[in-house]
């Protein structure tokens, strides 16, 4: 992983559909689990050094 390969989008071109925009290297981790009667999905973006840079948590009652 490196920032060297990050490309394909202009960081300044943030649009309404972008909840998070970071044109740099890193990776995305996804965790799915239940909390009582809720389904939970966590999307966590990390930089190339493994530092968390963004997290989105979605909870859905089932």
PASEBA-1860 file (N, C-alpha, C; in nm, 3 decimals):
! residues 62
1> XXXXXXXX> 0.084/-0.118/0.000/0.000/0.000/0.000/0.089/0.124/0.000 ~ 0.048/0.221/-0.078/0.121/0.348/-0.077/0.033/0.457/-0.135 ~ 0.066/0.581/-0.105/-0.004/0.695/-0.164/0.037/0.714/-0.309 ~ 0.150/0.654/-0.351/0.200/0.669/-0.486/0.099/0.625/-0.592 ~ 0.024/0.519/-0.563/-0.072/0.464/-0.659/-0.209/0.531/-0.654 ~ -0.233/0.619/-0.560/-0.363/0.685/-0.546/-0.383/0.783/-0.661 ~ -0.491/0.765/-0.734/-0.520/0.853/-0.846/-0.662/0.828/-0.895 ~ -0.704/0.900/-0.996/-0.832/0.873/-1.060/-0.942/0.970/-1.023
9> XXXXXXXX> -0.918/1.057/-0.927/-1.020/1.154/-0.888/-0.951/1.276/-0.830 ~ -1.008/1.392/-0.856/-0.954/1.517/-0.802/-1.008/1.536/-0.661 ~ -0.921/1.548/-0.563/-0.961/1.564/-0.422/-1.053/1.684/-0.403 ~ -1.039/1.787/-0.485/-1.121/1.908/-0.473/-1.260/1.890/-0.535 ~ -1.284/1.783/-0.607/-1.412/1.758/-0.674/-1.505/1.675/-0.586 ~ -1.533/1.725/-0.466/-1.623/1.655/-0.373/-1.766/1.687/-0.412 ~ -1.846/1.583/-0.426/-1.984/1.596/-0.470/-2.080/1.556/-0.358 ~ -2.208/1.592/-0.370/-2.305/1.560/-0.264/-2.313/1.411/-0.229
17> XXXXXXXX> -2.289/1.324/-0.326/-2.295/1.180/-0.299/-2.173/1.127/-0.224 ~ -2.072/1.210/-0.206/-1.953/1.169/-0.133/-1.971/1.196/0.017 ~ -1.993/1.092/0.094/-1.994/1.109/0.239/-1.851/1.126/0.289 ~ -1.758/1.065/0.217/-1.616/1.072/0.252/-1.536/1.065/0.123 ~ -1.441/1.155/0.107/-1.357/1.155/-0.013/-1.213/1.178/0.030 ~ -1.128/1.083/-0.003/-0.985/1.093/0.029/-0.910/1.023/-0.082 ~ -0.845/1.101/-0.167/-0.771/1.044/-0.279/-0.626/1.022/-0.236 ~ -0.610/0.920/-0.156/-0.479/0.878/-0.107/-0.485/0.728/-0.085
25> XXXXXXXX> -0.370/0.667/-0.062/-0.366/0.523/-0.041/-0.425/0.482/0.092 ~ -0.449/0.353/0.106/-0.504/0.298/0.228/-0.593/0.181/0.197 ~ -0.679/0.147/0.292/-0.769/0.034/0.271/-0.898/0.053/0.349 ~ -0.998/-0.026/0.312/-1.131/-0.022/0.374/-1.155/-0.154/0.445 ~ -1.199/-0.148/0.570/-1.239/-0.267/0.646/-1.389/-0.259/0.671 ~ -1.458/-0.371/0.658/-1.602/-0.377/0.679/-1.632/-0.482/0.786 ~ -1.712/-0.444/0.884/-1.749/-0.534/0.992/-1.902/-0.539/0.999 ~ -1.959/-0.660/1.003/-2.104/-0.679/1.010/-2.134/-0.761/1.135
33> XXXXXXXX> -2.228/-0.711/1.218/-2.263/-0.782/1.340/-2.401/-0.738/1.388 ~ -2.448/-0.801/1.495/-2.578/-0.766/1.554/-2.560/-0.710/1.693 ~ -2.642/-0.612/1.726/-2.654/-0.559/1.862/-2.801/-0.573/1.899 ~ -2.831/-0.671/1.978/-2.969/-0.702/2.015/-3.054/-0.719/1.889 ~ -3.149/-0.630/1.862/-3.236/-0.645/1.746/-3.196/-0.555/1.630 ~ -3.070/-0.511/1.629/-3.023/-0.426/1.521/-2.908/-0.494/1.446 ~ -2.913/-0.484/1.314/-2.799/-0.525/1.232/-2.709/-0.402/1.219 ~ -2.580/-0.423/1.233/-2.485/-0.312/1.229/-2.378/-0.341/1.123
41> XXXXXXXX> -2.349/-0.241/1.041/-2.239/-0.249/0.946/-2.147/-0.130/0.972 ~ -2.019/-0.160/0.991/-1.918/-0.055/1.011/-1.825/-0.053/0.891 ~ -1.808/0.064/0.832/-1.713/0.084/0.724/-1.602/0.173/0.782 ~ -1.480/0.123/0.785/-1.369/0.198/0.841/-1.259/0.213/0.737 ~ -1.224/0.337/0.707/-1.114/0.367/0.614/-0.987/0.389/0.694 ~ -0.878/0.329/0.647/-0.747/0.344/0.710/-0.648/0.401/0.609 ~ -0.550/0.477/0.658/-0.444/0.525/0.569/-0.341/0.415/0.550 ~ -0.236/0.443/0.476/-0.135/0.340/0.445/-0.057/0.293/0.567
49> XXXXXXXX> -0.063/0.369/0.676/0.005/0.330/0.799/-0.087/0.259/0.897 ~ -0.213/0.237/0.858/-0.308/0.168/0.944/-0.382/0.258/1.041 ~ -0.371/0.389/1.024/-0.444/0.483/1.109/-0.585/0.503/1.055 ~ -0.684/0.499/1.143/-0.823/0.522/1.102/-0.841/0.667/1.058 ~ -0.900/0.687/0.939/-0.922/0.823/0.890/-1.071/0.854/0.873 ~ -1.156/0.751/0.874/-1.300/0.774/0.862/-1.374/0.648/0.902 ~ -1.490/0.667/0.965/-1.575/0.552/1.002/-1.720/0.589/0.980 ~ -1.794/0.500/0.917/-1.937/0.516/0.896/-2.005/0.393/0.955
57> XXXXXX> -2.101/0.414/1.045/-2.174/0.304/1.108/-2.321/0.314/1.069 ~ -2.374/0.204/1.019/-2.514/0.198/0.978/-2.583/0.094/1.064 ~ -2.694/0.133/1.128/-2.772/0.041/1.211/-2.912/0.029/1.151 ~ -2.959/-0.096/1.145/-3.090/-0.124/1.088/-3.166/-0.213/1.184 ~ -3.285/-0.171/1.224/-3.368/-0.256/1.310/-3.426/-0.369/1.228 ~ -3.420/-0.489/1.285/-3.473/-0.606/1.213/-3.591/-0.666/1.287
END
